Structure formats: structure tokens, C-alpha cells
Amino acid sequence: MAEQRGDGRGTGDVRGGGQDAGESRRRGVRPEEARAWEELVATARRTVSDGLVVGTSGNVSVRVGDTVLVTPSGVPYDRLRTDDVTGVDLDGRQVLGALVPTSELPMHLAVYRTTGARAVVHTHAVHATAVSTLVSELPLIHYMAAALGGPVRVAPYATYGTDELAENMLRALADRSGCLLQNHGTITHGTTLDQAYDRTAQLEWMCRLWLTAASVPGLSPSLLSGEQLAEVQEQLRGYGQRR
Ligand SMILES: [Zn+2]
């Protein structure tokens, strides 16, 4: 719940601006950023309507050039407006808007600095978060793990919003487009908001599948081998080229 702190809309002073030392860096919103913001808000709202996020317990970002547009901290997505565009540079300095960016900014920026990602989705989706408390890697219950780059790792726990959590996340994300965060949630990235969102939905679905299969008393689910997954990864590569 701590991620809901800092609702700039409620405090007045943040929204009014003028007190922040970073104010001078703020600039106008470019047309491509305005379009990206609309897509970001739609994606954020979808995480709520699809049950992946409760309240404001997740965040979404999209990269436009060297600017990262990101959901502000603690503002319900249905209250986000066209002129609420919130953006930072790759060092986290605010360049757009007056609302306080999400407290999970270090994770988002770490992904953009180290990968070619253009969008990041972070949630506390219930099944994925449950799995993050049980194992250090999601067992290979389904071949869709290949769509995330391989077996999904769990980043060791660290306090939300810290550089330590961002570092743990980066290690878990090596050669993957998604991972779980222990006792916290999910993070996925992609080349578009839709792709990052879909990866989160797939990850949550796989976690739900494993929990369901693993919960049958007296039985344990069969798992795929690394070889079987590699074959699927090979096929997925071909799939992309045939279109
Ligand atoms: Zn979180």
C-alpha cells in the first residue's frame, strides 16, 4: 500500500509546481508523447479491468526517445487525464508534468538503461505474487514460458522503490522479458505497451496454471524439460518470420 503515497493531486503544492528544484527542466509535451500517454493510460486501465492490479498497486511506463512516460504515484488510473502526462529522463529527473512519478521508477529505468525495451508493466497480480513466495523459479509447467525467453526467475526480495530491488530484478531478467519479484509481484517489458501487457497476462496465467495443478493432493504436475522448451523457442522464432 505504501506505493499509494504521494498523490500529487491531493496535496496541491506538487500540482501547483514551482517549488521543485527540477522545475526548470520541465518542458512542453510533444505530439508523439501525447499519443504515447493515451496508450499508457489505456494500458494501465486494462491492468485494473482485467484484474491484474487492484487500486493503484502497479505501474506502467513507455519510452519515447530518451523520455520515459510513467504512471504517477497514487493516482487511480480512471482519474488520469490527457494533461497529466508525467515523464522523466533516463536518469530519473522529471521533465514532464507536476505529478510525482511512481515510486517504482528505479525498476523501470533499470530496464530501459540495459535493454531495448520500449514499455514496462509492473503489477501485484495475485497468482504470480503467490508463486513468488513459494519458489525461486516458476516450474516449467507450460511451453508459453518460451515467449518470456525461458524459465521465469524470481528476483530476491528487497524493499519496493530501492536500487537494490532494481538490481535483483535485472539479474532475474537476464535473457528474459519478464520475471517475478519475491513477495511483491511481476515485471515484464516489450517493444510495445501491448506486448509488455500481454507478457504480464501470460505470466499471471502460467502462475495460476501451476498453482492449480500443484494443488491437487497426492499428485504433482509433469514439467517440461529444457530441451522441450528450446524446441518451442526455435519454433517461435520461425513463427515471427512467416508473417
Ligand atoms: Zn510494486
Boltz pocket constraint, residues with backbone or C-beta under 6 A from the ligand:
constraints:
  - pocket:
      binder: B
      contacts: [[A, 3], [A, 57], [A, 58], [A, 104], [A, 122], [A, 123], [A, 124], [A, 160], [A, 184], [A, 185]]
      max_distance: 6.0
